[in-house]
């Protein structure tokens, strides 16, 4: 299992680092500048170094560390890490997340802050919860009901959305199945949809678009999705590329070359593909360039020991 946990965490960070230079570029712009982007080039709107990752992975790692610190009730530990990081004033915190942090500092309650944020910006389906949910899979892999519960709870700290919660529950379960590699990919998706349906009923969640959107997106000949800044399109992109390609590298290249919110698409897709193929299938050239590997290794070791 440690091989697949490491594959997932490294895969997410690498996907983020690969995608960030082309964030908000469209497919045609990427093709014109890079042909097919397959290497860590750095730059982008945040002017990052090759191998450096964005808020997507930083927040994912904060979630993982919070779970490891207090798996029985991780919210306080995760929140403390979020706010300490935010006070360092990183230059790439997403708008929805930043506003949720500001609201939390005023009201002192994460769900209240997330609701206020969603109302203020009239946006209920951002992918900010999805991009950081990967660690929940491995922190609660021995109890799938807890996995689903903490998936929605941690996502709703900053992103108040029933669509987003359903996306996180589905993604965490799909990654769980991917790490086991005991089922064909399409059967894994079917089982994760069934699991998500059960959990949504249990938690009284009523996502209006999630189920038909995912089912439609995985049909043969389905329209290619672009990873816009919402949870459904980001997740749909990851699942499409996961089904279309047969190696970690090709799956990740498929996702980031679609452009748009490419760093988040890379994070989500890389986590899924890394869990499925394992760390040994990630290209060495990407691993060597990746920053902050010591922190990643500590988290992998901690999650593997749960």
C-alpha positions in Angstrom: 0.0 0.0 0.0 2.8 2.4 0.7 3.9 2.3 -2.9 0.4 3.5 -3.9 0.2 6.1 -1.2 3.5 7.5 -2.3 2.4 7.3 -6.0 -0.7 9.3 -5.2 0.9 12.0 -3.1 3.9 12.4 -5.5 1.5 12.2 -8.4 -0.6 15.0 -7.2 2.3 17.3 -6.4 3.9 16.5 -9.8 0.6 17.2 -11.6 0.4 20.5 -9.9 4.0 21.5 -10.8 3.5 20.4 -14.4 0.2 22.2 -14.8 0.8 25.5 -13.0 2.8 27.1 -15.9 -0.1 26.7 -18.2 -2.9 27.6 -15.8 -5.6 29.6 -17.6 -4.0 29.0 -21.0 -6.3 27.3 -23.5 -5.4 24.2 -25.5 -4.4 26.1 -28.6 -2.1 28.4 -26.6 -0.4 25.5 -25.0 0.0 23.8 -28.3 1.4 26.9 -29.9 4.0 27.5 -27.2 5.0 23.9 -26.2 3.6 21.5 -28.7 2.7 18.9 -26.1 3.8 19.9 -22.6 5.6 17.0 -21.0 8.2 18.6 -18.8 8.4 20.9 -15.8 9.1 24.3 -17.2 8.2 26.6 -14.4 7.0 30.1 -14.9 3.3 30.8 -15.3 1.3 33.5 -13.6 3.0 32.8 -10.3 6.5 32.6 -11.8 7.3 29.4 -10.0 10.5 27.4 -10.4 10.4 24.1 -12.3 9.2 21.5 -9.8 7.6 24.0 -7.5 3.9 23.4 -6.7 1.0 25.8 -5.9 -1.6 26.2 -3.2 -3.3 23.0 -4.4 -0.6 20.8 -3.1 0.2 23.0 -0.1 -3.3 22.7 1.1 -3.4 18.9 0.4 -0.3 18.5 2.6 -1.9 20.6 5.4 -4.9 18.3 5.3 -2.7 15.3 5.5 -0.7 16.7 8.4 -3.9 17.7 10.2 -5.3 14.2 9.8 -2.0 12.7 11.1 -2.0 15.0 14.1 -5.6 14.2 15.2 -7.4 11.6 13.0 -10.4 11.6 15.4 -11.2 15.2 14.8 -8.9 16.8 12.2 -10.7 20.0 11.5 -9.0 22.1 14.2 -5.5 20.9 13.2 -6.2 21.4 9.5 -7.6 24.9 10.2 -4.7 25.9 12.3 -2.3 24.9 9.5 -4.4 26.7 6.9 -4.3 29.9 8.8 -0.6 29.8 9.7 0.1 29.3 6.0 -2.3 32.0 5.0 -0.6 34.5 7.4 2.7 33.8 5.6 1.0 35.6 2.6 1.7 33.1 -0.2 1.0 34.7 -3.5 -1.3 32.0 -4.9 -4.2 31.4 -2.6 -7.4 31.0 -4.6 -10.1 33.7 -4.3 -12.7 31.5 -2.7 -10.3 30.0 -0.2 -8.8 33.4 0.8 -12.3 34.8 1.4 -13.3 31.8 3.5 -10.2 32.3 5.6 -11.0 36.0 6.1 -14.6 35.1 7.0 -13.4 32.4 9.5 -11.2 34.9 11.3 -14.4 37.0 11.7 -16.9 34.4 12.8 -14.7 31.6 14.2 -16.6 28.7 12.6 -15.6 27.0 9.3 -19.0 26.1 8.0 -20.5 29.5 8.7 -17.5 31.1 7.0 -17.9 28.8 4.0 -21.6 29.6 3.7 -20.9 33.3 3.9 -18.3 33.0 1.2 -20.5 31.1 -1.2 -23.2 33.7 -0.7 -20.9 36.6 -1.2 -19.4 35.4 -4.5 -22.5 33.5 -5.7 -20.4 30.5 -6.5 -21.3 27.1 -5.1 -19.2 24.6 -7.1 -15.5 25.7 -6.9 -12.9 22.9 -7.1 -10.9 24.1 -4.0 -12.2 21.4 -1.8 -11.6 18.7 -4.4 -8.0 19.7 -5.0 -7.0 19.0 -1.4 -9.1 15.9 -0.5 -6.7 13.2 -1.6 -5.1 12.6 1.8 -8.6 11.7 3.2 -8.5 8.5 1.2 -5.5 7.2 2.9 -6.1 8.6 6.4 -9.4 6.8 6.6 -8.9 3.9 4.2 -9.9 1.3 6.9 -13.3 2.9 7.4 -15.0 4.0 4.2 -17.9 5.7 6.1 -15.4 7.9 7.9 -13.7 8.5 4.6 -16.9 9.8 3.2 -17.7 11.9 6.3 -14.4 13.6 6.6 -14.3 14.1 2.8 -17.3 16.3 2.9 -16.5 17.9 6.2 -13.0 19.0 5.3 -14.1 20.2 1.8 -16.9 22.3 3.5 -14.4 24.2 5.7 -14.0 26.6 2.8 -16.3 25.5 0.0 -20.0 25.2 0.8 -21.3 23.0 -2.1 -23.3 19.8 -2.3 -21.9 19.2 -5.8 -18.4 19.7 -4.4 -19.0 17.4 -1.5 -20.3 14.6 -3.8 -17.2 15.1 -6.1 -14.9 14.7 -3.1 -16.7 11.6 -1.8 -16.6 10.0 -5.2 -12.9 10.9 -5.8 -11.8 9.6 -2.5 -13.5 6.3 -3.0 -12.2 6.0 -6.6 -8.7 6.6 -5.4 -9.2 4.0 -2.7 -10.2 1.4 -5.4 -7.4 2.6 -7.7 -4.8 1.9 -5.0 -6.1 -1.7 -4.7 -6.0 -2.3 -8.5 -8.4 -5.2 -8.1 -11.0 -4.0 -10.6 -11.1 -2.7 -14.2 -11.2 1.1 -14.4 -14.8 1.4 -15.5 -16.0 -1.0 -12.8 -14.2 1.1 -10.3 -16.1 4.2 -11.5 -19.4 2.4 -11.3 -18.7 1.2 -7.7 -17.7 4.7 -6.7 -20.9 6.2 -8.1 -22.9 3.6 -6.1 -20.9 4.4 -3.0 -21.4 8.2 -3.5 -25.1 7.7 -4.0 -25.4 5.8 -0.7 -23.4 8.4 1.2 -25.3 11.3 -0.3 -28.5 9.8 0.9 -27.0 9.1 4.4 -25.8 12.7 4.7 -28.9 14.3 3.1 -26.9 15.7 0.2 -28.8 16.4 -3.0 -26.3 17.3 -5.7 -28.4 18.4 -8.7 -25.9 17.6 -11.5 -23.2 15.3 -10.1 -24.5 11.9 -11.1 -25.7 12.6 -14.6 -22.6 14.7 -15.3 -20.1 11.9 -14.4 -22.1 9.2 -16.1 -22.4 11.3 -19.3 -18.7 12.2 -19.2 -17.5 8.6 -19.2 -19.6 7.4 -22.1 -17.7 6.3 -25.2 -17.5 9.2 -27.6 -18.3 11.8 -24.8 -17.4 15.4 -25.4 -13.9 16.2 -24.2 -14.2 18.2 -20.9 -12.0 21.2 -20.1 -11.0 21.6 -16.5 -12.7 24.8 -15.6 -12.5 26.1 -12.1 -15.4 24.0 -10.8 -15.4 20.6 -9.2 -17.5 18.8 -11.8 -15.4 19.7 -14.8 -12.1 19.2 -12.9 -13.2 15.7 -11.7 -14.7 14.9 -15.1 -11.4 15.8 -16.9 -9.4 13.5 -14.5 -11.7 10.6 -15.0 -11.8 11.0 -18.8 -8.0 11.0 -19.0 -7.7 8.1 -16.5 -9.9 6.0 -18.8 -8.4 7.2 -22.1 -4.7 6.6 -21.4 -2.7 3.6 -20.1 0.2 5.1 -18.2 0.8 7.6 -15.4 2.7 9.9 -17.7 0.1 9.8 -20.6 -2.8 10.3 -18.2 -1.2 13.4 -16.6 -0.1 14.8 -20.0 -3.7 14.4 -21.3 -5.1 16.4 -18.4 -2.7 19.3 -18.3 -2.6 19.9 -22.0 -6.4 20.6 -21.9 -5.4 23.9 -20.3 -7.8 26.1 -18.3 -7.3 25.3 -14.5 -4.4 23.0 -15.4 -2.7 23.0 -12.0 -5.8 21.7 -10.2 -6.5 19.3 -13.0 -3.0 18.0 -12.7 -3.3 17.7 -8.9 -6.5 15.7 -9.1 -5.5 13.6 -12.1 -2.0 12.9 -10.7 -3.4 11.7 -7.4 -5.7 9.3 -9.1 -3.2 8.0 -11.6 -0.4 7.8 -9.0 -2.6 5.7 -6.7 -3.4 3.3 -9.5 0.0 2.9 -11.1 2.2 3.4 -8.0 5.3 5.5 -7.3 7.5 3.3 -9.4 5.6 4.2 -12.6 6.2 8.0 -12.2 9.0 9.2 -14.6 12.3 9.8 -12.8 12.8 13.2 -14.5 9.7 14.5 -12.8 10.5 13.1 -9.4 14.0 14.6 -9.5 12.8 18.1 -10.2 10.0 18.1 -7.7 10.5 20.4 -4.6 9.9 19.6 -1.0 10.2 15.8 -1.3 11.3 15.4 2.4 7.9 16.7 3.5 6.1 14.5 1.1 8.1 11.5 2.3 7.2 12.2 6.0 3.6 12.4 5.1 3.7 9.2 3.1 5.3 7.4 6.0 2.7 8.7 8.4 -0.3 7.8 6.2 1.1 4.3 5.5 1.4 3.7 9.2 -2.3 4.4 10.0 
